[in-house]
Amino acid sequence: MTALGYLQRPVLAWREITAADIAAVHALHLAATEVVGRPDLIRPESRSFFEKIVAAAGKIIGVFDETGLRAYGVLQWDLSFEEDPYGPLGLGPGDGLAKLAGTAVRPSAWGQGLHRQLIAWRIIEARRLGFRHLYATSAPGNARSWTNLMDEGFRVRAVKEQYGGHLRYLLARPVDKQADADTNGDWCEVADIGRQRDLIASGREGAAWRAGKDGHAILYVPRP
Ligand SMILES: CC(C)(COP(=O)(O)OP(=O)(O)OC[C@H]1O[C@@H](n2cnc3c(N)ncnc32)[C@H](O)[C@@H]1OP(=O)(O)O)[C@@H](O)C(=O)NCCC(=O)NCCS
């Protein structure tokens, strides 16, 4: 990068979101969701959800630039108001499970890798706080979201209908790194929900992805 390039790079400040920032977090959530234009792909959050997180249920990391909040990511550990997070993962309340519970990047800053950085920050923070497992939900149709989670070590463990009947991958990873996946598995079209459900029901999981010819994501399911 040239010296001018460095000068043009925005200075980003990372800090925890406080109650005073909630309006900005909610506004960014609404703005990013509107640009995606598919309400079925992103769970709509109320302002009170973010207030509850900051008060005690978790924490939110924010990335700020000279114009304000550029991105945020939610780490939630009070899972009492979530739809059964434990059953499909074979875990219980004593197993140290926390959730990556939503994220948004200002649309003008999309494509700069901030989402992966927000995921990585929350994995490190969860480890520091003593959690042992993390999970997240993501719509199969929101490939930008789940491919970044998979690139940060999350695996597809279930395909569920959630949040009022919308399809969601349930993705999870241990906080510590897990063993590499087998390389002789199956590639599965994301649109083929039935096949993915069958493979997962036989004890397998989605461990990686690749872009198909037209750029759409295809899920890799290794052999157990
Ligand atoms: C999903 C999201 C967090 C990804 O954030 P991000 O930091 O931009 O992620 P990336 O940098 O990996 O970019 C993802 C892809 O967005 C696309 N993209 C980049 N710039 C874009 C733009 N200006 N317009 C449209 N798409 C763009 C690209 O396909 C990019 O991948 P590529 O650079 O490898 O081609 C962000 O798109 C977002 O805020 N979406 C709305 C909220 C949401 O879906 N949250 C997740 C579920 S809660």
The ligand as an SDF file (V2000), in Angstrom:
LIG
                    3D

 48 50  0  0  0  0  0  0  0  0999 V2000
  -23.1970  -10.1670    6.8400 C   0  0  0  0  0  0  0  0  0  0  0  0
  -22.3160   -8.9320    7.0900 C   0  0  0  0  0  0  0  0  0  0  0  0
  -22.1530   -8.7450    8.5970 C   0  0  0  0  0  0  0  0  0  0  0  0
  -20.9530   -9.2180    6.4420 C   0  0  0  0  0  0  0  0  0  0  0  0
  -20.0710   -8.1640    6.8000 O   0  0  0  0  0  0  0  0  0  0  0  0
  -18.7560   -7.7720    5.9700 P   0  0  0  0  0  0  0  0  0  0  0  0
  -17.7700   -7.2830    6.9870 O   0  0  0  0  0  0  0  0  0  0  0  0
  -19.0910   -6.9090    4.8410 O   0  0  0  0  0  0  0  0  0  0  0  0
  -18.2840   -9.1840    5.4290 O   0  0  0  0  0  0  0  0  0  0  0  0
  -17.2050   -9.3880    4.2730 P   0  0  0  0  0  0  0  0  0  0  0  0
  -16.1750   -8.3210    4.3290 O   0  0  0  0  0  0  0  0  0  0  0  0
  -16.7670  -10.8170    4.4250 O   0  0  0  0  0  0  0  0  0  0  0  0
  -17.9960   -9.2040    2.9210 O   0  0  0  0  0  0  0  0  0  0  0  0
  -18.9780  -10.1170    2.6040 C   0  0  0  0  0  0  0  0  0  0  0  0
  -19.3630   -9.9930    1.1530 C   0  0  0  0  0  0  0  0  0  0  0  0
  -20.2350   -8.8850    0.9870 O   0  0  0  0  0  0  0  0  0  0  0  0
  -20.2360   -8.5650   -0.4020 C   0  0  0  0  0  0  0  0  0  0  0  0
  -20.0570   -7.1470   -0.5440 N   0  0  0  0  0  0  0  0  0  0  0  0
  -18.9650   -6.4340   -0.3410 C   0  0  0  0  0  0  0  0  0  0  0  0
  -19.1930   -5.1460   -0.5770 N   0  0  0  0  0  0  0  0  0  0  0  0
  -20.4800   -5.0600   -0.9430 C   0  0  0  0  0  0  0  0  0  0  0  0
  -21.3160   -3.9940   -1.3210 C   0  0  0  0  0  0  0  0  0  0  0  0
  -20.8710   -2.7390   -1.3640 N   0  0  0  0  0  0  0  0  0  0  0  0
  -22.6010   -4.2610   -1.6390 N   0  0  0  0  0  0  0  0  0  0  0  0
  -23.0710   -5.5110   -1.6000 C   0  0  0  0  0  0  0  0  0  0  0  0
  -22.3190   -6.5380   -1.2560 N   0  0  0  0  0  0  0  0  0  0  0  0
  -21.0300   -6.3330   -0.9210 C   0  0  0  0  0  0  0  0  0  0  0  0
  -19.1550   -9.3460   -1.0290 C   0  0  0  0  0  0  0  0  0  0  0  0
  -19.6950  -10.4970   -1.6340 O   0  0  0  0  0  0  0  0  0  0  0  0
  -18.2970   -9.7240    0.1480 C   0  0  0  0  0  0  0  0  0  0  0  0
  -17.5240  -10.8340   -0.0690 O   0  0  0  0  0  0  0  0  0  0  0  0
  -16.1960  -10.7400   -1.0170 P   0  0  0  0  0  0  0  0  0  0  0  0
  -15.5050   -9.4490   -0.6440 O   0  0  0  0  0  0  0  0  0  0  0  0
  -15.4490  -11.9540   -0.6130 O   0  0  0  0  0  0  0  0  0  0  0  0
  -16.7260  -10.7690   -2.4080 O   0  0  0  0  0  0  0  0  0  0  0  0
  -22.9060   -7.6530    6.4450 C   0  0  0  0  0  0  0  0  0  0  0  0
  -23.1660   -7.9160    5.0850 O   0  0  0  0  0  0  0  0  0  0  0  0
  -24.1830   -7.1630    7.1170 C   0  0  0  0  0  0  0  0  0  0  0  0
  -24.1570   -6.2770    7.9770 O   0  0  0  0  0  0  0  0  0  0  0  0
  -25.3380   -7.7320    6.6920 N   0  0  0  0  0  0  0  0  0  0  0  0
  -26.6370   -7.3680    7.2920 C   0  0  0  0  0  0  0  0  0  0  0  0
  -26.8270   -7.9850    8.6820 C   0  0  0  0  0  0  0  0  0  0  0  0
  -26.6250   -9.4820    8.6850 C   0  0  0  0  0  0  0  0  0  0  0  0
  -26.9400  -10.1880    7.7470 O   0  0  0  0  0  0  0  0  0  0  0  0
  -26.0770   -9.9940    9.8170 N   0  0  0  0  0  0  0  0  0  0  0  0
  -25.8140  -11.4230    9.9670 C   0  0  0  0  0  0  0  0  0  0  0  0
  -26.9760  -12.1380   10.5350 C   0  0  0  0  0  0  0  0  0  0  0  0
  -27.4160  -11.5340   12.1350 S   0  0  0  0  0  0  0  0  0  0  0  0
  1  2  1  0
  2  3  1  0
  2  4  1  0
  2 36  1  0
  4  5  1  0
  5  6  1  0
  6  7  2  0
  6  8  1  0
  6  9  1  0
  9 10  1  0
 10 11  2  0
 10 12  1  0
 10 13  1  0
 13 14  1  0
 14 15  1  0
 15 16  1  0
 15 30  1  0
 16 17  1  0
 17 18  1  0
 17 28  1  0
 18 19  1  0
 18 27  1  0
 19 20  2  0
 20 21  1  0
 21 22  1  0
 21 27  2  0
 22 23  1  0
 22 24  2  0
 24 25  1  0
 25 26  2  0
 26 27  1  0
 28 29  1  0
 28 30  1  0
 30 31  1  0
 31 32  1  0
 32 33  2  0
 32 34  1  0
 32 35  1  0
 36 37  1  0
 36 38  1  0
 38 39  2  0
 38 40  1  0
 40 41  1  0
 41 42  1  0
 42 43  1  0
 43 44  2  0
 43 45  1  0
 45 46  1  0
 46 47  1  0
 47 48  1  0
M  END
$$$$
